């Protein structure tokens, strides 16, 4: 076997160094690509978060408005129920008063016996 020359050994060393540098560069490029992709995904996620926060804020505002409307409706409902109760009491009192006036105007109702009420109806 022939003895390898210095030039050949040097060439092999340079070739190995070049391959190592190429692999390093390739690894760095891969890492840089992965970093850029991750940054892009992060930016997309942040935009989506901002969009969702905005939508949530809008929904919270809508819910607040609906809650206020519900409270106002509850107050009106209670007011109407109170007015209705007052009107019913007024109608009962008025009906009772009319009944008493009619009884005063007609005089006392004649009393009928058990037998007479059965035959009249």
C-alpha positions as CSV (number, residue, x, y, z in Angstrom):
1,X,0.0,0.0,0.0
2,X,1.3,3.4,-0.8
3,X,1.9,5.8,1.9
4,X,-0.7,8.6,1.9
5,X,0.9,11.9,1.0
6,X,0.7,15.0,3.2
7,X,-1.3,16.7,0.5
8,X,-3.9,13.9,0.5
9,X,-4.1,13.9,4.3
10,X,-4.5,17.7,4.3
11,X,-7.1,17.4,1.6
12,X,-9.1,14.9,3.6
13,X,-8.8,17.1,6.7
14,X,-10.0,20.1,4.7
15,X,-12.8,18.0,3.2
16,X,-13.9,16.8,6.7
17,X,-13.7,20.4,8.0
18,X,-15.8,21.6,5.1
19,X,-18.4,18.9,5.6
20,X,-18.5,19.8,9.3
21,X,-19.0,23.5,8.4
22,X,-21.7,22.6,5.8
23,X,-23.5,20.4,8.4
24,X,-23.3,23.3,11.0
25,X,-24.6,25.7,8.4
26,X,-27.4,23.3,7.5
27,X,-28.2,22.8,11.2
28,X,-28.2,26.6,11.7
29,X,-30.4,27.1,8.6
30,X,-32.8,24.4,10.0
31,X,-32.8,26.1,13.4
32,X,-33.4,29.5,11.8
33,X,-36.2,28.2,9.7
34,X,-37.8,26.6,12.8
35,X,-37.3,29.8,14.7
36,X,-39.0,31.9,11.9
37,X,-41.8,29.4,11.7
38,X,-42.3,29.5,15.5
39,X,-42.2,33.3,15.5
40,X,-44.8,33.4,12.7
41,X,-47.0,30.9,14.6
42,X,-46.6,33.0,17.8
43,X,-47.6,36.2,15.9
44,X,-50.7,34.4,14.5
45,X,-51.6,33.2,17.9
46,X,-51.2,36.7,19.4
47,X,-53.4,38.1,16.6
48,X,-56.0,35.4,17.3
49,X,-55.8,36.1,21.0
50,X,-56.4,39.8,20.4
51,X,-59.3,39.0,18.1
52,X,-60.8,36.7,20.7
53,X,-60.3,39.3,23.5
54,X,-62.1,41.9,21.3
55,X,-65.0,39.5,20.7
56,X,-65.2,38.7,24.4
57,X,-65.2,42.4,25.2
58,X,-68.1,42.9,22.8
59,X,-70.0,40.0,24.3
60,X,-69.4,41.4,27.8
61,X,-70.8,44.8,26.7
62,X,-73.8,43.1,25.1
63,X,-74.4,41.1,28.3
64,X,-74.1,44.2,30.4
65,X,-76.7,46.0,28.2
66,X,-79.0,43.0,28.4
67,X,-78.6,42.8,32.2
68,X,-79.5,46.5,32.5
69,X,-82.6,46.0,30.3
70,X,-83.6,43.0,32.3
71,X,-83.4,45.0,35.5
72,X,-85.4,47.7,34.0
73,X,-88.0,45.2,32.8
74,X,-88.1,43.7,36.3
75,X,-88.8,47.1,37.9
76,X,-91.6,47.8,35.4
77,X,-93.1,44.4,36.0
78,X,-93.1,45.0,39.8
79,X,-94.6,48.4,39.2
80,X,-97.3,46.9,37.0
81,X,-98.0,44.2,39.5
82,X,-98.3,46.7,42.3
83,X,-100.7,48.9,40.2
84,X,-102.7,45.8,39.4
85,X,-103.0,44.9,43.0
86,X,-104.1,48.4,43.9
87,X,-106.7,48.3,41.1
88,X,-108.0,45.0,42.2
89,X,-108.4,46.3,45.8
90,X,-110.1,49.4,44.4
91,X,-112.5,47.3,42.3
92,X,-113.3,45.0,45.3
93,X,-114.0,48.0,47.5
94,X,-116.1,49.7,44.8
95,X,-118.1,46.4,44.2
96,X,-118.7,46.0,47.9
97,X,-119.9,49.7,48.1
98,X,-122.3,49.2,45.2
99,X,-123.6,46.0,46.7
100,X,-124.3,47.8,50.0
101,X,-126.0,50.7,48.2
102,X,-128.2,48.3,46.3
103,X,-129.1,46.6,49.5
104,X,-129.9,49.9,51.2
105,X,-132.0,51.0,48.2
106,X,-134.0,47.7,47.9
107,X,-134.4,47.3,51.6
108,X,-133.7,44.0,53.4
109,X,-134.1,40.9,51.3
110,X,-137.3,38.9,52.3
111,X,-136.5,35.7,54.0
112,X,-137.8,32.6,52.5
113,X,-138.3,29.3,54.0
114,X,-136.7,26.1,52.9
115,X,-139.8,24.9,51.1
116,X,-140.5,28.1,49.3
117,X,-136.9,28.4,47.9
118,X,-137.1,24.8,46.6
119,X,-140.3,25.4,44.7
120,X,-139.3,28.8,43.2
121,X,-136.3,27.6,41.3
